[in-house]
Amino acid sequence: MKSHEPKASTRAVRAGVEDDRHYGAVVPPVHMTSTFSFEALGRPRAHDYSRSGNPTRDLLASALCDLEHGATATVTSTGMAAITTVLQLVEPGSGPVLAPADCYGGTWRLLEALSRRGAFELEWVDFHDPSDWRPHLGRRAALVWLESPSNPLLRITDIRAVTAAAKRAGALVAVDNTFLSPALQTPLDLGADIVVHSTTKYINGHSDIVGGAVIAADRENGERLAWWANCLGVTAGAFDCWLALRGLRTLDVRIARQQANAARIVEMLDGHVAVRCVHYPGLAQHPGHDVAASQQHGCGAIVSFELCGGRPAVQRFVEGLRFMSLAESLGGVETLLAHPATMTHAAMSDEARARAGIGEGLLRLSVGLEDVRDLAEDLIAALDRVQVRTAARPAGASARAAG
Ligand SMILES: *Cc1c(COP(=O)(O)O)cnc(C)c1O
């Protein structure tokens, strides 16, 4: 039988396995060292200093590079460090940076702060809406930043279409793929130049480290990114890399189960009287449903929804949850609930939040690996708490108007 290329989940499980040439350890050892001895004067080994290179970090980088179908990967200490590294590729005078008006709050803050001090011009764009993004790409641009699905409203950007227009505008395209991971979307295959991850989320998957990565489609950009990561000093520590590599081995099964749980929860939330609307690309009425189906291998396990009754309803909803923690972050084995307006997107100005469509009644759920029956029971109890009070409103003060 002809041997075939192993599939992605096999490659993730096998990444670095049997890499130990000294003892044959099946699991790769963690190389906790800041520095490496030279073989002789003028003869460095493969690594000389851990900021510049570390064997454990290399294993994670090569696994991520492989899964994202890139040429090179650089592993950084956080997702924001990865984003900071990519922004070094913007040359002065090469045109504006275009970024989604509803991007991750930390990205929004970094782009705003750098543009305010003159690092580059910045234009906020609604990339889920072609009538908004097309005119922006009618002239020269330096960098197009994309997040699809977006955070927290799960809006979908047509990555192929934006990338084609961005190429004509001379722009590099970077996609933050944190929300789906390479198990569900590989943006380099859709034409992007760079993929960014907060490995803190699905890649590590156990909420016990922060980390990031940048994967480049071509070697030249990849080398510039690695050079900047070393220069800035934002590369990741060996133990964090070892944990992320361990997490990566189960990415496929985690996502599959989390996604199945999310689908059940969406069904439950959609149409519940206490819920004004549910944002999930898997829903047929979601505006990005068809594009998501054409560029993703699944809709993921992040769901957001708006409660009738705004902030007071959110308050009642979160009091007494048993199997979900009110916490920022996402992508871990445990279900997390976030209130974007006061948590993940608190760094945004009020106007920016309003433009991004993030209201006071919005909640974001990162669905975990618990038994979905427990999650459903918890959610029903929470929605009942909201609904009891909503029903008790004086006549005329409808829940809808109160939001
Ligand atoms: C969390 C997150 C980041 C930032 O990553 P850190 O690891 O927290 O620095 C960037 N983008 C998205 C989409 C994220 O969810």
PDBQT file of the ligand as one rigid body, heavy atoms in Angstrom, charges set to zero:
ROOT
HETATM    1  C1  LIG A 501      -7.147  36.779  23.414  1.00  0.00    +0.000 C 
HETATM    2  C2  LIG A 501      -7.070  37.294  22.047  1.00  0.00    +0.000 A 
HETATM    3  C3  LIG A 501      -5.966  38.045  21.615  1.00  0.00    +0.000 A 
HETATM    4  C4  LIG A 501      -4.836  38.445  22.552  1.00  0.00    +0.000 C 
HETATM    5  O1  LIG A 501      -4.123  37.351  23.011  1.00  0.00    +0.000 OA
HETATM    6  P1  LIG A 501      -3.344  37.314  24.432  1.00  0.00    +0.000 P 
HETATM    7  O2  LIG A 501      -2.789  35.947  24.447  1.00  0.00    +0.000 OA
HETATM    8  O3  LIG A 501      -4.360  37.570  25.489  1.00  0.00    +0.000 OA
HETATM    9  O4  LIG A 501      -2.325  38.393  24.390  1.00  0.00    +0.000 OA
HETATM   10  C5  LIG A 501      -5.935  38.468  20.295  1.00  0.00    +0.000 A 
HETATM   11  N1  LIG A 501      -6.939  38.171  19.448  1.00  0.00    +0.000 NA
HETATM   12  C6  LIG A 501      -8.020  37.468  19.823  1.00  0.00    +0.000 A 
HETATM   13  C7  LIG A 501      -9.092  37.184  18.836  1.00  0.00    +0.000 C 
HETATM   14  C8  LIG A 501      -8.115  37.005  21.128  1.00  0.00    +0.000 A 
HETATM   15  O5  LIG A 501      -9.209  36.318  21.495  1.00  0.00    +0.000 OA
ENDROOT
TORSDOF 0
